[in-house]
Amino acid sequence: GEFAKARALFEESVEIGENYLQSVSAAEAKKACIKKQIVKVKKNLATLFTVSGETESSLELYSEIYSECTKLYSLEHEETTTCLVELAHAQTRFADELSQALTLAETGEDSVSYDPNGVTVKSVGKSTRNEIEMQRLRDEKKALLDEAENNMFKAIDVLRTMHGEIHTSVATQLNNLAQLLVKKGEIKQAELVMSHAFEIDRSIYGPIHPVVAKDKNFLRTLR
């Protein structure tokens, strides 16, 4: 329905922009400006993929967007950092989808939402083939979460350089990192990271604030 129409419009906009770049000999500054506009449209398309449940397509596009941002901006630029955070979130979402696929397969459901190389993972007993496919899912899930963690650490380092330690953006990404560590089962490390985010937010907002209260509630679940 409307998602399909929006997708078609976004994809058409990207195609028009890319075709224009290939057909004209514009100055580099003008080309860079056009490329930045194309990236913005691609971000809208990636968001649409996310909302419509096309998690793998979203991940592939966010990876492409980050690569383009590193060419358009410096690695320490705020826009590049934002793209890196968005990529980490996309990696985490796809890891969640793989986790769901594994759960369904392990509990004997008939179908799974993930299809590696065109082969749907199903619970078909303890056959060697099925175990190999499920292990592939486990390995891919771990790799995605490891990459997401690494990307979040890189983003946090850049944000610290740009804004200093006591800043809302640093606290926000530390919070996101703590949630990712929980998914990896690293609860103690998540608690340490979240404690630091809590201290930053308390320094900014004071002890009585909704953000601080939310941090405190999350910390309680880790203890």
C-alpha angles and dihedrals in degrees: 000000000000092000090058092050092048092048091051091050094049092047091048091051091051091048093049091050094047093046090050091053091053095046101050135058095220124166115273092248091055092046091051090051091052091047090053090053090050090052090053091053090047089053089055089050092048090051089051090052089051095049092047092050097251091137099163093048089049091052093049092050095046089051089052091047093052091050090052092047091056088057096045097043137023119270088250094052118117093233091053090049091050090051090050092052091048089051091051090052091049090051090050093049092052090047087054089053091051089049090054090049091052092049092052092047094047093048095050103255115160098233141027131203095230123082114188111197091343096304115115112220109234134171100254099156125271097316116153090239093056093046091052091051092048092049088052088055091049091050093047092048091051092047092051093050091047091051092047091051091050091049092050091051090051091049092049091051091053092046090051090052092048101041109014126244098291101065135116094236091056091049092047094053092044087055090051090048091052091053090050091051089053089056088053090051093245095132099159092051090046090053092052092049093045092048088058092048089050092052092050093049091046090052090052102039104023126239097296111059135110092243092052091046090051090050091050092051091051090050091053090058090056096053 
